[in-house]
């Protein structure tokens, strides 16, 4: 089994070193890789390397661990964040490879974390309810959803799927996206209370925006 990756957090060994450690020929190692008896990783240059943990497993006579099917889910709020989307996908691909996961799909959305009918999110739900995935991998909790992460996590668990968050905390530059989501929430609630074209709704939204600007200004002052 060969997984594509441009980098890995685990030490990767060249075939020659693997053959020396295991006392096998290159043709035997190649056959083991094809048969899935040893996991290998494809490098950016097209060659393959073997994680050191795999060499130890084979040397100790341990069985091949159960294949874990993963779906990567990445999200950005607007198209001008495309570089961030690419970074998310690249890192998560490398993360899954270092864990030994088989990535069956890479899903991404360009939409607010408040939007519930995102195209790729709906496709992710299909994978979950059809039991075609074992783990969903995201960079941050808010990439999956801005609010209600625990509900989604509980829902996935009912189908034997876990959510794995690669990073602990959101980056500091996520502040602007959070502000936009908060404004969207206030706009929606104000529209329901006063009507979308109401002056009261417009006044409330503008007042909230001003409040956020004052908070941001105070934070910078500190």
MODELLER restraints for C-alpha pairs under 7 A, 6 or more apart:
rsr = mdl.restraints
at = mdl.atoms
rsr.add(forms.Gaussian(group=physical.xy_distance, feature=features.Distance(at['CA:1:A'], at['CA:33:A']), mean=5.39, stdev=0.5))
rsr.add(forms.Gaussian(group=physical.xy_distance, feature=features.Distance(at['CA:1:A'], at['CA:34:A']), mean=5.76, stdev=0.5))
rsr.add(forms.Gaussian(group=physical.xy_distance, feature=features.Distance(at['CA:1:A'], at['CA:35:A']), mean=6.84, stdev=0.5))
rsr.add(forms.Gaussian(group=physical.xy_distance, feature=features.Distance(at['CA:1:A'], at['CA:36:A']), mean=4.56, stdev=0.5))
rsr.add(forms.Gaussian(group=physical.xy_distance, feature=features.Distance(at['CA:1:A'], at['CA:38:A']), mean=6.98, stdev=0.5))
rsr.add(forms.Gaussian(group=physical.xy_distance, feature=features.Distance(at['CA:1:A'], at['CA:39:A']), mean=5.32, stdev=0.5))
rsr.add(forms.Gaussian(group=physical.xy_distance, feature=features.Distance(at['CA:1:A'], at['CA:40:A']), mean=6.10, stdev=0.5))
rsr.add(forms.Gaussian(group=physical.xy_distance, feature=features.Distance(at['CA:2:A'], at['CA:33:A']), mean=6.99, stdev=0.5))
rsr.add(forms.Gaussian(group=physical.xy_distance, feature=features.Distance(at['CA:2:A'], at['CA:39:A']), mean=6.34, stdev=0.5))
rsr.add(forms.Gaussian(group=physical.xy_distance, feature=features.Distance(at['CA:2:A'], at['CA:40:A']), mean=4.76, stdev=0.5))
rsr.add(forms.Gaussian(group=physical.xy_distance, feature=features.Distance(at['CA:2:A'], at['CA:41:A']), mean=5.11, stdev=0.5))
rsr.add(forms.Gaussian(group=physical.xy_distance, feature=features.Distance(at['CA:2:A'], at['CA:42:A']), mean=6.00, stdev=0.5))
rsr.add(forms.Gaussian(group=physical.xy_distance, feature=features.Distance(at['CA:3:A'], at['CA:40:A']), mean=6.46, stdev=0.5))
rsr.add(forms.Gaussian(group=physical.xy_distance, feature=features.Distance(at['CA:3:A'], at['CA:41:A']), mean=4.64, stdev=0.5))
rsr.add(forms.Gaussian(group=physical.xy_distance, feature=features.Distance(at['CA:3:A'], at['CA:42:A']), mean=5.51, stdev=0.5))
rsr.add(forms.Gaussian(group=physical.xy_distance, feature=features.Distance(at['CA:3:A'], at['CA:97:A']), mean=6.48, stdev=0.5))
rsr.add(forms.Gaussian(group=physical.xy_distance, feature=features.Distance(at['CA:4:A'], at['CA:41:A']), mean=5.86, stdev=0.5))
rsr.add(forms.Gaussian(group=physical.xy_distance, feature=features.Distance(at['CA:4:A'], at['CA:42:A']), mean=4.51, stdev=0.5))
rsr.add(forms.Gaussian(group=physical.xy_distance, feature=features.Distance(at['CA:4:A'], at['CA:43:A']), mean=6.46, stdev=0.5))
rsr.add(forms.Gaussian(group=physical.xy_distance, feature=features.Distance(at['CA:5:A'], at['CA:41:A']), mean=6.50, stdev=0.5))
rsr.add(forms.Gaussian(group=physical.xy_distance, feature=features.Distance(at['CA:5:A'], at['CA:42:A']), mean=5.77, stdev=0.5))
rsr.add(forms.Gaussian(group=physical.xy_distance, feature=features.Distance(at['CA:5:A'], at['CA:43:A']), mean=5.54, stdev=0.5))
rsr.add(forms.Gaussian(group=physical.xy_distance, feature=features.Distance(at['CA:5:A'], at['CA:44:A']), mean=6.61, stdev=0.5))
rsr.add(forms.Gaussian(group=physical.xy_distance, feature=features.Distance(at['CA:5:A'], at['CA:93:A']), mean=6.71, stdev=0.5))
rsr.add(forms.Gaussian(group=physical.xy_distance, feature=features.Distance(at['CA:5:A'], at['CA:94:A']), mean=5.55, stdev=0.5))
rsr.add(forms.Gaussian(group=physical.xy_distance, feature=features.Distance(at['CA:5:A'], at['CA:97:A']), mean=6.59, stdev=0.5))
rsr.add(forms.Gaussian(group=physical.xy_distance, feature=features.Distance(at['CA:6:A'], at['CA:43:A']), mean=5.45, stdev=0.5))
rsr.add(forms.Gaussian(group=physical.xy_distance, feature=features.Distance(at['CA:6:A'], at['CA:44:A']), mean=4.91, stdev=0.5))
rsr.add(forms.Gaussian(group=physical.xy_distance, feature=features.Distance(at['CA:6:A'], at['CA:94:A']), mean=6.72, stdev=0.5))
rsr.add(forms.Gaussian(group=physical.xy_distance, feature=features.Distance(at['CA:7:A'], at['CA:94:A']), mean=5.96, stdev=0.5))
rsr.add(forms.Gaussian(group=physical.xy_distance, feature=features.Distance(at['CA:8:A'], at['CA:94:A']), mean=5.72, stdev=0.5))
rsr.add(forms.Gaussian(group=physical.xy_distance, feature=features.Distance(at['CA:8:A'], at['CA:98:A']), mean=5.63, stdev=0.5))
rsr.add(forms.Gaussian(group=physical.xy_distance, feature=features.Distance(at['CA:9:A'], at['CA:98:A']), mean=6.43, stdev=0.5))
rsr.add(forms.Gaussian(group=physical.xy_distance, feature=features.Distance(at['CA:10:A'], at['CA:51:A']), mean=6.49, stdev=0.5))
rsr.add(forms.Gaussian(group=physical.xy_distance, feature=features.Distance(at['CA:10:A'], at['CA:98:A']), mean=6.36, stdev=0.5))
rsr.add(forms.Gaussian(group=physical.xy_distance, feature=features.Distance(at['CA:11:A'], at['CA:51:A']), mean=5.99, stdev=0.5))
rsr.add(forms.Gaussian(group=physical.xy_distance, feature=features.Distance(at['CA:11:A'], at['CA:52:A']), mean=5.92, stdev=0.5))
rsr.add(forms.Gaussian(group=physical.xy_distance, feature=features.Distance(at['CA:12:A'], at['CA:49:A']), mean=5.52, stdev=0.5))
rsr.add(forms.Gaussian(group=physical.xy_distance, feature=features.Distance(at['CA:12:A'], at['CA:50:A']), mean=5.31, stdev=0.5))
rsr.add(forms.Gaussian(group=physical.xy_distance, feature=features.Distance(at['CA:12:A'], at['CA:51:A']), mean=4.52, stdev=0.5))
rsr.add(forms.Gaussian(group=physical.xy_distance, feature=features.Distance(at['CA:12:A'], at['CA:52:A']), mean=5.94, stdev=0.5))
rsr.add(forms.Gaussian(group=physical.xy_distance, feature=features.Distance(at['CA:13:A'], at['CA:49:A']), mean=5.35, stdev=0.5))
rsr.add(forms.Gaussian(group=physical.xy_distance, feature=features.Distance(at['CA:13:A'], at['CA:50:A']), mean=5.12, stdev=0.5))
rsr.add(forms.Gaussian(group=physical.xy_distance, feature=features.Distance(at['CA:13:A'], at['CA:51:A']), mean=6.18, stdev=0.5))
rsr.add(forms.Gaussian(group=physical.xy_distance, feature=features.Distance(at['CA:13:A'], at['CA:52:A']), mean=6.35, stdev=0.5))
rsr.add(forms.Gaussian(group=physical.xy_distance, feature=features.Distance(at['CA:14:A'], at['CA:49:A']), mean=5.18, stdev=0.5))
rsr.add(forms.Gaussian(group=physical.xy_distance, feature=features.Distance(at['CA:14:A'], at['CA:50:A']), mean=6.67, stdev=0.5))
rsr.add(forms.Gaussian(group=physical.xy_distance, feature=features.Distance(at['CA:15:A'], at['CA:49:A']), mean=6.43, stdev=0.5))
rsr.add(forms.Gaussian(group=physical.xy_distance, feature=features.Distance(at['CA:18:A'], at['CA:55:A']), mean=6.76, stdev=0.5))
rsr.add(forms.Gaussian(group=physical.xy_distance, feature=features.Distance(at['CA:19:A'], at['CA:25:A']), mean=5.96, stdev=0.5))
rsr.add(forms.Gaussian(group=physical.xy_distance, feature=features.Distance(at['CA:19:A'], at['CA:26:A']), mean=6.33, stdev=0.5))
rsr.add(forms.Gaussian(group=physical.xy_distance, feature=features.Distance(at['CA:19:A'], at['CA:29:A']), mean=6.87, stdev=0.5))
rsr.add(forms.Gaussian(group=physical.xy_distance, feature=features.Distance(at['CA:22:A'], at['CA:59:A']), mean=6.33, stdev=0.5))
rsr.add(forms.Gaussian(group=physical.xy_distance, feature=features.Distance(at['CA:32:A'], at['CA:38:A']), mean=5.76, stdev=0.5))
rsr.add(forms.Gaussian(group=physical.xy_distance, feature=features.Distance(at['CA:33:A'], at['CA:39:A']), mean=6.24, stdev=0.5))
rsr.add(forms.Gaussian(group=physical.xy_distance, feature=features.Distance(at['CA:33:A'], at['CA:40:A']), mean=6.49, stdev=0.5))
rsr.add(forms.Gaussian(group=physical.xy_distance, feature=features.Distance(at['CA:37:A'], at['CA:64:A']), mean=6.43, stdev=0.5))
rsr.add(forms.Gaussian(group=physical.xy_distance, feature=features.Distance(at['CA:38:A'], at['CA:54:A']), mean=6.50, stdev=0.5))
rsr.add(forms.Gaussian(group=physical.xy_distance, feature=features.Distance(at['CA:39:A'], at['CA:50:A']), mean=6.55, stdev=0.5))
rsr.add(forms.Gaussian(group=physical.xy_distance, feature=features.Distance(at['CA:39:A'], at['CA:54:A']), mean=6.55, stdev=0.5))
rsr.add(forms.Gaussian(group=physical.xy_distance, feature=features.Distance(at['CA:40:A'], at['CA:48:A']), mean=6.20, stdev=0.5))
rsr.add(forms.Gaussian(group=physical.xy_distance, feature=features.Distance(at['CA:40:A'], at['CA:49:A']), mean=5.59, stdev=0.5))
rsr.add(forms.Gaussian(group=physical.xy_distance, feature=features.Distance(at['CA:40:A'], at['CA:50:A']), mean=4.55, stdev=0.5))
rsr.add(forms.Gaussian(group=physical.xy_distance, feature=features.Distance(at['CA:40:A'], at['CA:51:A']), mean=6.81, stdev=0.5))
rsr.add(forms.Gaussian(group=physical.xy_distance, feature=features.Distance(at['CA:41:A'], at['CA:48:A']), mean=5.29, stdev=0.5))
rsr.add(forms.Gaussian(group=physical.xy_distance, feature=features.Distance(at['CA:41:A'], at['CA:49:A']), mean=5.23, stdev=0.5))
rsr.add(forms.Gaussian(group=physical.xy_distance, feature=features.Distance(at['CA:41:A'], at['CA:50:A']), mean=6.09, stdev=0.5))
rsr.add(forms.Gaussian(group=physical.xy_distance, feature=features.Distance(at['CA:42:A'], at['CA:48:A']), mean=4.32, stdev=0.5))
rsr.add(forms.Gaussian(group=physical.xy_distance, feature=features.Distance(at['CA:42:A'], at['CA:49:A']), mean=6.45, stdev=0.5))
rsr.add(forms.Gaussian(group=physical.xy_distance, feature=features.Distance(at['CA:67:A'], at['CA:101:A']), mean=6.85, stdev=0.5))
rsr.add(forms.Gaussian(group=physical.xy_distance, feature=features.Distance(at['CA:67:A'], at['CA:102:A']), mean=6.96, stdev=0.5))
rsr.add(forms.Gaussian(group=physical.xy_distance, feature=features.Distance(at['CA:68:A'], at['CA:101:A']), mean=5.05, stdev=0.5))
rsr.add(forms.Gaussian(group=physical.xy_distance, feature=features.Distance(at['CA:68:A'], at['CA:102:A']), mean=5.99, stdev=0.5))
rsr.add(forms.Gaussian(group=physical.xy_distance, feature=features.Distance(at['CA:68:A'], at['CA:134:A']), mean=5.98, stdev=0.5))
rsr.add(forms.Gaussian(group=physical.xy_distance, feature=features.Distance(at['CA:69:A'], at['CA:101:A']), mean=5.91, stdev=0.5))
rsr.add(forms.Gaussian(group=physical.xy_distance, feature=features.Distance(at['CA:69:A'], at['CA:102:A']), mean=4.95, stdev=0.5))
rsr.add(forms.Gaussian(group=physical.xy_distance, feature=features.Distance(at['CA:69:A'], at['CA:103:A']), mean=5.98, stdev=0.5))
rsr.add(forms.Gaussian(group=physical.xy_distance, feature=features.Distance(at['CA:69:A'], at['CA:104:A']), mean=6.36, stdev=0.5))
rsr.add(forms.Gaussian(group=physical.xy_distance, feature=features.Distance(at['CA:69:A'], at['CA:133:A']), mean=5.11, stdev=0.5))
rsr.add(forms.Gaussian(group=physical.xy_distance, feature=features.Distance(at['CA:69:A'], at['CA:134:A']), mean=5.14, stdev=0.5))
rsr.add(forms.Gaussian(group=physical.xy_distance, feature=features.Distance(at['CA:69:A'], at['CA:135:A']), mean=6.46, stdev=0.5))
rsr.add(forms.Gaussian(group=physical.xy_distance, feature=features.Distance(at['CA:70:A'], at['CA:101:A']), mean=5.99, stdev=0.5))
rsr.add(forms.Gaussian(group=physical.xy_distance, feature=features.Distance(at['CA:70:A'], at['CA:102:A']), mean=5.80, stdev=0.5))
rsr.add(forms.Gaussian(group=physical.xy_distance, feature=features.Distance(at['CA:70:A'], at['CA:103:A']), mean=4.69, stdev=0.5))
rsr.add(forms.Gaussian(group=physical.xy_distance, feature=features.Distance(at['CA:70:A'], at['CA:104:A']), mean=6.00, stdev=0.5))
rsr.add(forms.Gaussian(group=physical.xy_distance, feature=features.Distance(at['CA:70:A'], at['CA:133:A']), mean=5.78, stdev=0.5))
rsr.add(forms.Gaussian(group=physical.xy_distance, feature=features.Distance(at['CA:70:A'], at['CA:134:A']), mean=5.95, stdev=0.5))
rsr.add(forms.Gaussian(group=physical.xy_distance, feature=features.Distance(at['CA:70:A'], at['CA:135:A']), mean=4.87, stdev=0.5))
rsr.add(forms.Gaussian(group=physical.xy_distance, feature=features.Distance(at['CA:70:A'], at['CA:136:A']), mean=5.74, stdev=0.5))
rsr.add(forms.Gaussian(group=physical.xy_distance, feature=features.Distance(at['CA:70:A'], at['CA:137:A']), mean=6.93, stdev=0.5))
rsr.add(forms.Gaussian(group=physical.xy_distance, feature=features.Distance(at['CA:71:A'], at['CA:103:A']), mean=5.72, stdev=0.5))
rsr.add(forms.Gaussian(group=physical.xy_distance, feature=features.Distance(at['CA:71:A'], at['CA:104:A']), mean=5.88, stdev=0.5))
rsr.add(forms.Gaussian(group=physical.xy_distance, feature=features.Distance(at['CA:71:A'], at['CA:105:A']), mean=5.14, stdev=0.5))
rsr.add(forms.Gaussian(group=physical.xy_distance, feature=features.Distance(at['CA:71:A'], at['CA:106:A']), mean=5.93, stdev=0.5))
rsr.add(forms.Gaussian(group=physical.xy_distance, feature=features.Distance(at['CA:71:A'], at['CA:133:A']), mean=6.74, stdev=0.5))
rsr.add(forms.Gaussian(group=physical.xy_distance, feature=features.Distance(at['CA:71:A'], at['CA:135:A']), mean=6.57, stdev=0.5))
rsr.add(forms.Gaussian(group=physical.xy_distance, feature=features.Distance(at['CA:71:A'], at['CA:136:A']), mean=5.03, stdev=0.5))
rsr.add(forms.Gaussian(group=physical.xy_distance, feature=features.Distance(at['CA:71:A'], at['CA:137:A']), mean=6.24, stdev=0.5))
rsr.add(forms.Gaussian(group=physical.xy_distance, feature=features.Distance(at['CA:72:A'], at['CA:92:A']), mean=6.80, stdev=0.5))
rsr.add(forms.Gaussian(group=physical.xy_distance, feature=features.Distance(at['CA:72:A'], at['CA:105:A']), mean=6.47, stdev=0.5))
rsr.add(forms.Gaussian(group=physical.xy_distance, feature=features.Distance(at['CA:72:A'], at['CA:106:A']), mean=4.74, stdev=0.5))
rsr.add(forms.Gaussian(group=physical.xy_distance, feature=features.Distance(at['CA:72:A'], at['CA:107:A']), mean=5.93, stdev=0.5))
rsr.add(forms.Gaussian(group=physical.xy_distance, feature=features.Distance(at['CA:72:A'], at['CA:136:A']), mean=6.01, stdev=0.5))
rsr.add(forms.Gaussian(group=physical.xy_distance, feature=features.Distance(at['CA:72:A'], at['CA:137:A']), mean=4.92, stdev=0.5))
rsr.add(forms.Gaussian(group=physical.xy_distance, feature=features.Distance(at['CA:72:A'], at['CA:138:A']), mean=6.26, stdev=0.5))
rsr.add(forms.Gaussian(group=physical.xy_distance, feature=features.Distance(at['CA:73:A'], at['CA:106:A']), mean=6.19, stdev=0.5))
rsr.add(forms.Gaussian(group=physical.xy_distance, feature=features.Distance(at['CA:73:A'], at['CA:107:A']), mean=4.81, stdev=0.5))
rsr.add(forms.Gaussian(group=physical.xy_distance, feature=features.Distance(at['CA:73:A'], at['CA:108:A']), mean=5.60, stdev=0.5))
rsr.add(forms.Gaussian(group=physical.xy_distance, feature=features.Distance(at['CA:73:A'], at['CA:137:A']), mean=6.18, stdev=0.5))
rsr.add(forms.Gaussian(group=physical.xy_distance, feature=features.Distance(at['CA:73:A'], at['CA:138:A']), mean=5.41, stdev=0.5))
rsr.add(forms.Gaussian(group=physical.xy_distance, feature=features.Distance(at['CA:74:A'], at['CA:85:A']), mean=6.63, stdev=0.5))
rsr.add(forms.Gaussian(group=physical.xy_distance, feature=features.Distance(at['CA:74:A'], at['CA:88:A']), mean=6.33, stdev=0.5))
rsr.add(forms.Gaussian(group=physical.xy_distance, feature=features.Distance(at['CA:74:A'], at['CA:89:A']), mean=6.51, stdev=0.5))
rsr.add(forms.Gaussian(group=physical.xy_distance, feature=features.Distance(at['CA:74:A'], at['CA:107:A']), mean=6.32, stdev=0.5))
rsr.add(forms.Gaussian(group=physical.xy_distance, feature=features.Distance(at['CA:74:A'], at['CA:108:A']), mean=4.65, stdev=0.5))
rsr.add(forms.Gaussian(group=physical.xy_distance, feature=features.Distance(at['CA:74:A'], at['CA:109:A']), mean=6.67, stdev=0.5))
rsr.add(forms.Gaussian(group=physical.xy_distance, feature=features.Distance(at['CA:74:A'], at['CA:138:A']), mean=6.21, stdev=0.5))
rsr.add(forms.Gaussian(group=physical.xy_distance, feature=features.Distance(at['CA:74:A'], at['CA:143:A']), mean=6.23, stdev=0.5))
rsr.add(forms.Gaussian(group=physical.xy_distance, feature=features.Distance(at['CA:75:A'], at['CA:85:A']), mean=6.54, stdev=0.5))
rsr.add(forms.Gaussian(group=physical.xy_distance, feature=features.Distance(at['CA:75:A'], at['CA:108:A']), mean=5.33, stdev=0.5))
rsr.add(forms.Gaussian(group=physical.xy_distance, feature=features.Distance(at['CA:75:A'], at['CA:109:A']), mean=4.84, stdev=0.5))
rsr.add(forms.Gaussian(group=physical.xy_distance, feature=features.Distance(at['CA:75:A'], at['CA:110:A']), mean=5.88, stdev=0.5))
rsr.add(forms.Gaussian(group=physical.xy_distance, feature=features.Distance(at['CA:75:A'], at['CA:143:A']), mean=5.36, stdev=0.5))
rsr.add(forms.Gaussian(group=physical.xy_distance, feature=features.Distance(at['CA:76:A'], at['CA:85:A']), mean=6.18, stdev=0.5))
rsr.add(forms.Gaussian(group=physical.xy_distance, feature=features.Distance(at['CA:76:A'], at['CA:109:A']), mean=6.53, stdev=0.5))
rsr.add(forms.Gaussian(group=physical.xy_distance, feature=features.Distance(at['CA:76:A'], at['CA:110:A']), mean=5.01, stdev=0.5))
rsr.add(forms.Gaussian(group=physical.xy_distance, feature=features.Distance(at['CA:76:A'], at['CA:111:A']), mean=6.22, stdev=0.5))
rsr.add(forms.Gaussian(group=physical.xy_distance, feature=features.Distance(at['CA:77:A'], at['CA:110:A']), mean=5.30, stdev=0.5))
rsr.add(forms.Gaussian(group=physical.xy_distance, feature=features.Distance(at['CA:77:A'], at['CA:111:A']), mean=4.56, stdev=0.5))
rsr.add(forms.Gaussian(group=physical.xy_distance, feature=features.Distance(at['CA:77:A'], at['CA:112:A']), mean=4.91, stdev=0.5))
rsr.add(forms.Gaussian(group=physical.xy_distance, feature=features.Distance(at['CA:78:A'], at['CA:110:A']), mean=5.71, stdev=0.5))
rsr.add(forms.Gaussian(group=physical.xy_distance, feature=features.Distance(at['CA:78:A'], at['CA:111:A']), mean=6.40, stdev=0.5))
rsr.add(forms.Gaussian(group=physical.xy_distance, feature=features.Distance(at['CA:79:A'], at['CA:110:A']), mean=6.52, stdev=0.5))
rsr.add(forms.Gaussian(group=physical.xy_distance, feature=features.Distance(at['CA:88:A'], at['CA:139:A']), mean=6.47, stdev=0.5))
rsr.add(forms.Gaussian(group=physical.xy_distance, feature=features.Distance(at['CA:92:A'], at['CA:139:A']), mean=6.94, stdev=0.5))
rsr.add(forms.Gaussian(group=physical.xy_distance, feature=features.Distance(at['CA:107:A'], at['CA:120:A']), mean=5.65, stdev=0.5))
rsr.add(forms.Gaussian(group=physical.xy_distance, feature=features.Distance(at['CA:108:A'], at['CA:120:A']), mean=5.91, stdev=0.5))
rsr.add(forms.Gaussian(group=physical.xy_distance, feature=features.Distance(at['CA:109:A'], at['CA:118:A']), mean=6.66, stdev=0.5))
rsr.add(forms.Gaussian(group=physical.xy_distance, feature=features.Distance(at['CA:109:A'], at['CA:120:A']), mean=5.95, stdev=0.5))
rsr.add(forms.Gaussian(group=physical.xy_distance, feature=features.Distance(at['CA:113:A'], at['CA:142:A']), mean=6.71, stdev=0.5))
rsr.add(forms.Gaussian(group=physical.xy_distance, feature=features.Distance(at['CA:113:A'], at['CA:143:A']), mean=6.62, stdev=0.5))
rsr.add(forms.Gaussian(group=physical.xy_distance, feature=features.Distance(at['CA:113:A'], at['CA:144:A']), mean=6.89, stdev=0.5))
rsr.add(forms.Gaussian(group=physical.xy_distance, feature=features.Distance(at['CA:113:A'], at['CA:145:A']), mean=4.80, stdev=0.5))
rsr.add(forms.Gaussian(group=physical.xy_distance, feature=features.Distance(at['CA:113:A'], at['CA:146:A']), mean=4.71, stdev=0.5))
rsr.add(forms.Gaussian(group=physical.xy_distance, feature=features.Distance(at['CA:114:A'], at['CA:145:A']), mean=6.48, stdev=0.5))
rsr.add(forms.Gaussian(group=physical.xy_distance, feature=features.Distance(at['CA:114:A'], at['CA:146:A']), mean=5.67, stdev=0.5))
rsr.add(forms.Gaussian(group=physical.xy_distance, feature=features.Distance(at['CA:114:A'], at['CA:181:A']), mean=6.93, stdev=0.5))
rsr.add(forms.Gaussian(group=physical.xy_distance, feature=features.Distance(at['CA:127:A'], at['CA:133:A']), mean=6.03, stdev=0.5))
rsr.add(forms.Gaussian(group=physical.xy_distance, feature=features.Distance(at['CA:128:A'], at['CA:156:A']), mean=6.59, stdev=0.5))
rsr.add(forms.Gaussian(group=physical.xy_distance, feature=features.Distance(at['CA:128:A'], at['CA:159:A']), mean=6.52, stdev=0.5))
rsr.add(forms.Gaussian(group=physical.xy_distance, feature=features.Distance(at['CA:128:A'], at['CA:161:A']), mean=6.84, stdev=0.5))
rsr.add(forms.Gaussian(group=physical.xy_distance, feature=features.Distance(at['CA:129:A'], at['CA:159:A']), mean=6.40, stdev=0.5))
rsr.add(forms.Gaussian(group=physical.xy_distance, feature=features.Distance(at['CA:131:A'], at['CA:159:A']), mean=6.44, stdev=0.5))
rsr.add(forms.Gaussian(group=physical.xy_distance, feature=features.Distance(at['CA:133:A'], at['CA:161:A']), mean=6.72, stdev=0.5))
rsr.add(forms.Gaussian(group=physical.xy_distance, feature=features.Distance(at['CA:134:A'], at['CA:160:A']), mean=6.73, stdev=0.5))
rsr.add(forms.Gaussian(group=physical.xy_distance, feature=features.Distance(at['CA:134:A'], at['CA:161:A']), mean=4.80, stdev=0.5))
rsr.add(forms.Gaussian(group=physical.xy_distance, feature=features.Distance(at['CA:134:A'], at['CA:162:A']), mean=6.63, stdev=0.5))
rsr.add(forms.Gaussian(group=physical.xy_distance, feature=features.Distance(at['CA:135:A'], at['CA:161:A']), mean=5.33, stdev=0.5))
rsr.add(forms.Gaussian(group=physical.xy_distance, feature=features.Distance(at['CA:135:A'], at['CA:162:A']), mean=4.92, stdev=0.5))
rsr.add(forms.Gaussian(group=physical.xy_distance, feature=features.Distance(at['CA:135:A'], at['CA:163:A']), mean=5.75, stdev=0.5))
rsr.add(forms.Gaussian(group=physical.xy_distance, feature=features.Distance(at['CA:135:A'], at['CA:164:A']), mean=6.78, stdev=0.5))
rsr.add(forms.Gaussian(group=physical.xy_distance, feature=features.Distance(at['CA:136:A'], at['CA:162:A']), mean=6.30, stdev=0.5))
rsr.add(forms.Gaussian(group=physical.xy_distance, feature=features.Distance(at['CA:136:A'], at['CA:163:A']), mean=4.77, stdev=0.5))
rsr.add(forms.Gaussian(group=physical.xy_distance, feature=features.Distance(at['CA:136:A'], at['CA:164:A']), mean=6.03, stdev=0.5))
rsr.add(forms.Gaussian(group=physical.xy_distance, feature=features.Distance(at['CA:137:A'], at['CA:163:A']), mean=6.01, stdev=0.5))
rsr.add(forms.Gaussian(group=physical.xy_distance, feature=features.Distance(at['CA:137:A'], at['CA:164:A']), mean=4.84, stdev=0.5))
rsr.add(forms.Gaussian(group=physical.xy_distance, feature=features.Distance(at['CA:137:A'], at['CA:165:A']), mean=6.02, stdev=0.5))
rsr.add(forms.Gaussian(group=physical.xy_distance, feature=features.Distance(at['CA:138:A'], at['CA:144:A']), mean=6.98, stdev=0.5))
rsr.add(forms.Gaussian(group=physical.xy_distance, feature=features.Distance(at['CA:138:A'], at['CA:164:A']), mean=6.39, stdev=0.5))
rsr.add(forms.Gaussian(group=physical.xy_distance, feature=features.Distance(at['CA:138:A'], at['CA:165:A']), mean=5.13, stdev=0.5))
rsr.add(forms.Gaussian(group=physical.xy_distance, feature=features.Distance(at['CA:138:A'], at['CA:166:A']), mean=6.20, stdev=0.5))
rsr.add(forms.Gaussian(group=physical.xy_distance, feature=features.Distance(at['CA:139:A'], at['CA:165:A']), mean=5.59, stdev=0.5))
rsr.add(forms.Gaussian(group=physical.xy_distance, feature=features.Distance(at['CA:139:A'], at['CA:166:A']), mean=4.93, stdev=0.5))
rsr.add(forms.Gaussian(group=physical.xy_distance, feature=features.Distance(at['CA:139:A'], at['CA:167:A']), mean=5.54, stdev=0.5))
rsr.add(forms.Gaussian(group=physical.xy_distance, feature=features.Distance(at['CA:140:A'], at['CA:165:A']), mean=5.64, stdev=0.5))
rsr.add(forms.Gaussian(group=physical.xy_distance, feature=features.Distance(at['CA:140:A'], at['CA:166:A']), mean=6.69, stdev=0.5))
rsr.add(forms.Gaussian(group=physical.xy_distance, feature=features.Distance(at['CA:140:A'], at['CA:167:A']), mean=5.70, stdev=0.5))
rsr.add(forms.Gaussian(group=physical.xy_distance, feature=features.Distance(at['CA:140:A'], at['CA:168:A']), mean=6.82, stdev=0.5))
rsr.add(forms.Gaussian(group=physical.xy_distance, feature=features.Distance(at['CA:140:A'], at['CA:169:A']), mean=6.88, stdev=0.5))
rsr.add(forms.Gaussian(group=physical.xy_distance, feature=features.Distance(at['CA:140:A'], at['CA:170:A']), mean=6.12, stdev=0.5))
rsr.add(forms.Gaussian(group=physical.xy_distance, feature=features.Distance(at['CA:141:A'], at['CA:149:A']), mean=6.80, stdev=0.5))
rsr.add(forms.Gaussian(group=physical.xy_distance, feature=features.Distance(at['CA:141:A'], at['CA:165:A']), mean=6.37, stdev=0.5))
rsr.add(forms.Gaussian(group=physical.xy_distance, feature=features.Distance(at['CA:153:A'], at['CA:162:A']), mean=6.94, stdev=0.5))
rsr.add(forms.Gaussian(group=physical.xy_distance, feature=features.Distance(at['CA:153:A'], at['CA:163:A']), mean=6.31, stdev=0.5))
rsr.add(forms.Gaussian(group=physical.xy_distance, feature=features.Distance(at['CA:156:A'], at['CA:162:A']), mean=6.34, stdev=0.5))
rsr.add(forms.Gaussian(group=physical.xy_distance, feature=features.Distance(at['CA:186:A'], at['CA:205:A']), mean=6.50, stdev=0.5))
rsr.add(forms.Gaussian(group=physical.xy_distance, feature=features.Distance(at['CA:187:A'], at['CA:205:A']), mean=6.00, stdev=0.5))
rsr.add(forms.Gaussian(group=physical.xy_distance, feature=features.Distance(at['CA:190:A'], at['CA:201:A']), mean=5.02, stdev=0.5))
rsr.add(forms.Gaussian(group=physical.xy_distance, feature=features.Distance(at['CA:191:A'], at['CA:201:A']), mean=5.93, stdev=0.5))
rsr.add(forms.Gaussian(group=physical.xy_distance, feature=features.Distance(at['CA:194:A'], at['CA:200:A']), mean=6.42, stdev=0.5))
rsr.add(forms.Gaussian(group=physical.xy_distance, feature=features.Distance(at['CA:194:A'], at['CA:201:A']), mean=5.71, stdev=0.5))
rsr.add(forms.Gaussian(group=physical.xy_distance, feature=features.Distance(at['CA:195:A'], at['CA:201:A']), mean=6.89, stdev=0.5))
